[in-house]
Amino acid sequence: MALYFASDIIDNASRDLNHGIQG
């Protein structure tokens, strides 16, 4: 459960990072 939660946070963070680099 905690692992899934952490992976969700990492996924969101990496998505934000990608948007920041692209835009």
N, C-alpha and C positions, 0 to 999 in steps of 0.2 A: 504494500500500500504506500509506504513512504517512498519507495523506489519509483513508483509510478508518478507520485506527486513531484519528486525531484526532476524526473525526466520531462514532465510537463513544463516545469519552470525553465529548464534548460532549453527546451524547444521554443518556448515563447521568447526567451532572451536571444537565442541565435537568430530567430526571425526578425526581431527588432534590430539586431546588429546588421543583418543583411539589408534591411530597408535603409538603415543609416548609411551604409556603404554605397548602395545603389542610388539613393535619392539625395 
